[in-house]
Amino acid sequence: MRAITIIGFACLAIASCAAPEDQNQGYCRLSCANTTLAAADFKIGSKSAGSVTYQCTGNEALRMQASWLITADSKIVDGSSVNVERSGIGFHLFVGNNSNYSIVTPESEWCSDACGLASVTVDGKCNVDADSVYTLELQSGAARSDQVKFTLSKPE
């Protein structure tokens, strides 16, 4: 009886991992073991707000997260091309306009997940004398993302 219970549990665990994405409540597996670069016709569109401002209170570091959806026109529905999310697309991250930051997301996770979402987290340093501005962009192959801009406003 115990062997049947263990086998049943193992089958349940395997089935839940293999369940379609919508049955896993938005869970999209990230696996960057076999990444590829985006083809020239891929699109990398920002899922984050175009420009976000944070209010600093001192010299603290603030955590900022940006995400992009990687898609390609590859499916024809009713005679029209439809964007399809692309998983396992590796990318490079560019942080511009400021050198006082650290990238939190490990490079081993720089790829799109099973739903085509590529996300990065960056810690930006507040400055007490001036606003700090960070722009984040992804590039994979010939495809380059929309720019996401974060402003860390100096303390009032």
Backbone as numpy.savetxt, mean C-alpha at the origin, in Angstrom:
# Nx Ny Nz CAx CAy CAz Cx Cy Cz
-11.19 -41.16 17.04 -12.01 -39.97 17.04 -11.14 -38.70 17.04
-10.04 -38.77 17.80 -9.16 -37.61 17.89 -8.53 -37.30 16.53
-8.14 -38.34 15.76 -7.55 -38.13 14.44 -8.54 -37.46 13.51
-9.80 -37.82 13.59 -10.82 -37.20 12.74 -10.98 -35.73 13.10
-10.94 -35.41 14.39 -11.06 -34.02 14.84 -9.90 -33.19 14.32
-8.68 -33.72 14.41 -7.50 -32.99 13.94 -7.57 -32.79 12.44
-7.95 -33.84 11.69 -8.06 -33.71 10.24 -9.15 -32.71 9.88
-10.28 -32.77 10.58 -11.37 -31.82 10.33 -10.94 -30.40 10.60
-10.19 -30.18 11.69 -9.70 -28.84 12.02 -8.73 -28.36 10.95
-7.82 -29.25 10.50 -6.85 -28.88 9.47 -7.57 -28.50 8.18
-8.59 -29.25 7.80 -9.35 -28.92 6.60 -10.06 -27.59 6.74
-10.61 -27.33 7.91 -11.29 -26.06 8.16 -10.30 -24.91 8.04
-9.11 -25.07 8.61 -8.09 -24.02 8.55 -7.65 -23.77 7.11
-7.45 -24.84 6.35 -7.04 -24.68 4.96 -8.15 -24.02 4.15
-9.37 -24.44 4.36 -10.50 -23.87 3.62 -10.66 -22.39 3.92
-10.44 -21.99 5.18 -10.61 -20.58 5.50 -9.52 -19.73 4.86
-8.31 -20.28 4.71 -7.26 -19.54 4.04 -7.53 -19.41 2.55
-8.20 -20.41 1.99 -8.46 -20.40 0.55 -9.78 -19.74 0.20
-10.49 -19.24 1.20 -11.80 -18.64 0.94 -11.64 -17.38 0.11
-12.63 -17.06 -0.72 -12.56 -15.81 -1.50 -12.41 -14.61 -0.57
-11.85 -13.56 -1.11 -11.55 -12.37 -0.32 -12.77 -11.84 0.43
-13.95 -11.80 -0.22 -15.12 -11.20 0.43 -15.59 -12.01 1.63
-15.23 -13.30 1.72 -15.59 -14.10 2.88 -14.62 -13.87 4.04
-13.50 -13.22 3.77 -12.51 -12.94 4.81 -12.59 -11.50 5.29
-13.71 -10.84 5.07 -13.94 -9.49 5.58 -12.84 -8.51 5.19
-12.49 -8.46 3.92 -11.52 -7.48 3.44 -10.08 -7.85 3.61
-9.80 -9.08 4.02 -8.41 -9.50 4.18 -7.80 -9.78 2.82
-6.72 -9.13 2.50 -6.02 -9.35 1.24 -4.58 -9.71 1.56
-4.21 -10.93 1.29 -2.91 -11.48 1.64 -1.78 -10.71 0.93
-0.71 -10.46 1.66 0.48 -9.81 1.11 1.57 -10.87 0.98
2.06 -11.08 -0.22 3.15 -12.02 -0.45 4.09 -11.41 -1.47
5.26 -11.01 -1.01 6.22 -10.33 -1.89 7.36 -11.25 -2.32
7.16 -12.56 -2.21 8.22 -13.51 -2.54 8.55 -13.53 -4.02
7.56 -13.43 -4.89 7.79 -13.51 -6.34 7.20 -12.30 -7.04
7.71 -11.13 -6.73 7.15 -9.91 -7.31 7.60 -9.71 -8.75
6.81 -8.93 -9.47 7.16 -8.51 -10.82 7.01 -7.00 -10.89
7.53 -6.40 -11.94 7.37 -4.97 -12.14 6.11 -4.71 -12.95
5.55 -3.54 -12.77 4.35 -3.15 -13.51 4.69 -3.00 -14.99
3.75 -3.42 -15.82 3.89 -3.22 -17.27 3.60 -1.75 -17.59
3.94 -1.32 -18.78 3.79 0.08 -19.17 2.35 0.56 -19.11
1.38 -0.34 -19.29 -0.03 0.08 -19.29 -0.69 0.00 -17.92
0.06 -0.36 -16.88 -0.50 -0.42 -15.53 -0.74 0.99 -15.00
-1.69 1.11 -14.10 -2.00 2.39 -13.45 -1.78 2.23 -11.95
-1.20 3.25 -11.35 -0.99 3.27 -9.90 -1.71 4.50 -9.37
-2.92 4.32 -8.88 -3.75 5.43 -8.42 -3.79 5.52 -6.91
-3.69 6.73 -6.39 -3.68 6.96 -4.95 -5.03 6.60 -4.32
-4.98 5.86 -3.22 -6.16 5.58 -2.41 -6.18 6.50 -1.19
-5.08 7.20 -0.95 -4.97 8.12 0.18 -5.45 9.49 -0.27
-5.82 10.30 0.68 -6.22 11.68 0.35 -5.05 12.37 -0.34
-5.33 13.23 -1.30 -4.29 13.90 -2.06 -3.36 14.75 -1.23
-3.88 15.41 -0.20 -3.07 16.27 0.65 -3.65 16.22 2.06
-2.81 15.88 3.02 -3.24 15.76 4.41 -2.34 16.64 5.27
-2.94 17.37 6.21 -2.17 18.22 7.11 -2.33 17.72 8.55
-1.21 17.59 9.23 -1.19 17.22 10.65 -0.67 18.41 11.45
-1.19 18.61 12.64 -0.72 19.69 13.51 0.29 19.13 14.50
1.49 19.66 14.48 2.54 19.24 15.40 2.40 20.00 16.72
2.88 19.38 17.79 2.90 20.05 19.10 4.32 20.32 19.57
5.30 19.74 18.89 6.71 19.92 19.25 7.58 19.26 18.18
8.70 18.67 18.63 9.64 18.01 17.72 9.33 16.53 17.53
8.09 16.12 17.75 7.76 14.70 17.68 7.78 14.18 16.25
7.79 12.86 16.14 7.64 12.20 14.84 6.19 11.77 14.71
5.62 11.96 13.53 4.25 11.55 13.27 4.23 10.48 12.20
3.40 9.47 12.40 3.30 8.36 11.46 2.26 8.68 10.39
2.68 8.51 9.13 1.81 8.79 7.98 1.73 7.52 7.14
0.53 7.20 6.68 0.38 6.02 5.83 -0.28 6.42 4.52
0.27 5.91 3.44 -0.30 6.16 2.11 -0.49 4.82 1.42
-1.51 4.76 0.55 -1.73 3.54 -0.21 -2.18 3.87 -1.62
-1.88 2.96 -2.52 -2.19 3.10 -3.93 -2.79 1.78 -4.44
-3.65 1.87 -5.42 -4.22 0.69 -6.05 -3.54 0.51 -7.41
-3.00 -0.69 -7.62 -2.32 -0.99 -8.88 -3.28 -1.81 -9.74
-3.58 -1.27 -10.92 -4.53 -1.92 -11.82 -3.98 -1.98 -13.25
-4.64 -2.78 -14.06 -4.31 -2.85 -15.49 -5.60 -3.11 -16.25
-5.70 -2.56 -17.47 -6.84 -2.85 -18.34 -6.60 -4.23 -18.94
-7.35 -5.21 -18.47 -7.11 -6.53 -19.04 -8.35 -7.41 -19.12
-9.49 -6.87 -18.81 -10.70 -7.66 -18.84 -11.75 -6.92 -19.65
-12.38 -7.61 -20.58 -13.43 -7.00 -21.39 -14.79 -7.42 -20.84
-15.61 -6.42 -20.47 -16.95 -6.66 -19.96 -17.91 -5.82 -20.80
-18.86 -6.47 -21.46 -19.82 -5.78 -22.32 -19.14 -4.87 -23.34
-18.03 -5.35 -23.90 -17.33 -4.60 -24.93 -16.42 -3.49 -24.43
-16.33 -3.31 -23.11 -15.47 -2.26 -22.54 -14.35 -2.87 -21.73
-13.22 -2.21 -21.73 -12.08 -2.64 -20.92 -12.31 -2.24 -19.46
-12.03 -3.14 -18.55 -12.25 -2.91 -17.12 -10.91 -3.03 -16.40
-10.66 -2.14 -15.45 -9.44 -2.23 -14.65 -9.50 -3.44 -13.74
-8.41 -4.18 -13.70 -8.30 -5.35 -12.85 -7.14 -5.12 -11.89
-7.36 -5.37 -10.59 -6.32 -5.18 -9.59 -5.19 -6.18 -9.83
-3.94 -5.72 -9.62 -2.78 -6.56 -9.86 -2.02 -6.79 -8.56
-1.85 -8.04 -8.20 -1.14 -8.39 -6.97 0.32 -8.73 -7.28
1.16 -8.67 -6.25 2.56 -9.06 -6.38 3.39 -8.13 -7.23
2.99 -6.87 -7.33 3.76 -5.89 -8.11 4.71 -5.17 -7.17
6.00 -5.35 -7.37 7.01 -4.69 -6.54 7.16 -3.24 -6.94
7.60 -2.41 -6.01 7.73 -0.98 -6.30 8.90 -0.37 -5.54
9.26 0.83 -5.94 10.22 1.68 -5.23 9.44 2.84 -4.66
9.86 3.32 -3.52 9.21 4.45 -2.86 10.10 5.67 -2.97
9.48 6.81 -3.34 10.19 8.08 -3.39 9.54 9.02 -2.38
10.35 9.58 -1.50 9.88 10.57 -0.53 10.60 11.86 -0.87
9.83 12.89 -1.25 10.45 14.13 -1.69 10.21 15.29 -0.76
10.94 16.36 -1.00 10.81 17.66 -0.36 11.33 17.73 1.07
11.77 16.63 1.64 12.23 16.67 3.01 13.09 15.43 3.26
14.18 15.58 3.97 15.06 14.43 4.22 14.95 13.92 5.65
14.09 14.51 6.45 13.99 14.15 7.87 12.84 13.17 8.09
13.00 11.94 7.62 11.95 10.95 7.73 12.58 9.56 7.87
11.77 8.59 8.26 12.19 7.19 8.24 11.04 6.36 7.69
11.38 5.41 6.85 10.38 4.53 6.26 10.16 3.37 7.22
8.93 3.19 7.67 8.59 2.15 8.65 8.34 0.81 7.96
7.68 0.82 6.82 7.35 -0.41 6.11 8.64 -1.08 5.63
8.89 -2.33 6.04 10.11 -2.99 5.59 10.10 -3.20 4.08
11.27 -3.12 3.47 11.38 -3.26 2.02 10.86 -4.62 1.54
10.87 -5.61 2.41 10.35 -6.94 2.05 8.84 -6.93 1.85
8.17 -5.81 2.20 6.72 -5.67 2.03 6.37 -4.62 0.97
7.32 -4.28 0.12 7.08 -3.29 -0.92 6.52 -3.98 -2.16
5.27 -4.41 -2.07 4.57 -4.99 -3.21 3.08 -4.85 -2.97
2.29 -5.04 -4.03 0.84 -4.96 -3.88 0.30 -6.28 -3.34
-0.74 -6.18 -2.51 -1.34 -7.36 -1.91 -2.29 -8.05 -2.90
-3.00 -9.07 -2.45 -3.89 -9.84 -3.32 -5.02 -9.00 -3.90
-5.29 -7.84 -3.33 -6.34 -6.94 -3.83 -5.77 -5.80 -4.66
-4.46 -5.83 -4.93 -3.82 -4.79 -5.74 -3.40 -3.56 -4.96
-3.52 -3.59 -3.63 -3.21 -2.43 -2.81 -1.74 -2.43 -2.38
-1.06 -1.32 -2.61 0.32 -1.11 -2.18 0.30 -0.03 -1.10
0.83 -0.35 0.08 0.79 0.60 1.21 2.17 0.78 1.80
2.44 2.00 2.26 3.69 2.29 2.96 3.39 3.19 4.15
4.22 3.05 5.17 4.12 3.88 6.36 5.46 4.59 6.55
5.38 5.89 6.81 6.57 6.73 6.96 6.41 7.54 8.24
7.48 7.66 9.02 7.50 8.56 10.17 8.17 9.85 9.73
7.45 10.96 9.86 8.00 12.27 9.52 8.27 13.05 10.79
9.32 13.84 10.78 9.72 14.62 11.97 9.14 16.01 11.89
8.46 16.41 12.95 7.96 17.78 13.05 9.12 18.73 13.27
8.94 19.95 12.82 9.94 20.99 12.99 9.25 22.15 13.72
9.86 22.67 14.78 9.22 23.74 15.55 9.32 25.09 14.84
10.20 25.22 13.85 10.40 26.51 13.18 9.66 26.66 11.85
9.32 25.54 11.21 8.67 25.62 9.88 7.87 24.36 9.63
6.93 24.46 8.71 6.16 23.28 8.32 7.09 22.29 7.63
6.82 21.01 7.82 7.54 19.95 7.12 6.60 19.35 6.08
7.06 19.25 4.85 6.23 18.75 3.77 6.87 17.48 3.22
6.05 16.44 3.07 6.51 15.16 2.54 5.62 14.80 1.36
6.24 14.39 0.25 5.48 13.85 -0.87 5.94 12.41 -1.07
4.98 11.53 -1.26 5.28 10.12 -1.46 4.76 9.69 -2.82
5.60 8.92 -3.52 5.24 8.37 -4.82 5.81 6.97 -4.94
5.12 6.13 -5.71 5.61 4.80 -6.01 5.98 4.74 -7.48
6.96 3.90 -7.79 7.27 3.60 -9.17 7.54 2.11 -9.29
6.98 1.53 -10.33 7.21 0.12 -10.65 7.33 0.02 -12.16
8.48 -0.40 -12.62 8.70 -0.43 -14.07 8.53 0.98 -14.62
7.74 1.11 -15.70 7.49 2.42 -16.30 6.32 3.15 -15.66
5.59 2.49 -14.76 4.40 3.10 -14.14 4.80 3.88 -12.89
4.27 5.10 -12.80 4.53 5.95 -11.63 3.19 6.37 -11.05
3.14 6.46 -9.73 1.89 6.74 -9.04 1.54 8.22 -9.00
0.31 8.46 -8.56 -0.09 9.80 -8.15 0.75 10.15 -6.92
0.91 11.43 -6.69 1.66 11.91 -5.53 0.72 12.10 -4.35
1.17 11.67 -3.17 0.44 11.92 -1.93 1.28 12.90 -1.12
0.64 13.97 -0.63 1.36 15.02 0.08 0.90 15.09 1.53
1.87 15.09 2.44 1.61 15.26 3.87 2.31 16.52 4.34
1.60 17.34 5.08 2.20 18.53 5.69 2.10 18.40 7.20
3.24 18.55 7.86 3.29 18.56 9.32 3.46 20.02 9.72
2.38 20.64 10.17 2.39 22.07 10.50 3.16 22.32 11.79
3.99 23.35 11.78 4.77 23.68 12.98 3.80 24.01 14.12
4.25 23.83 15.36 3.40 24.12 16.51 2.95 25.57 16.52
1.73 25.78 16.94 1.18 27.15 17.00 1.63 27.85 18.25
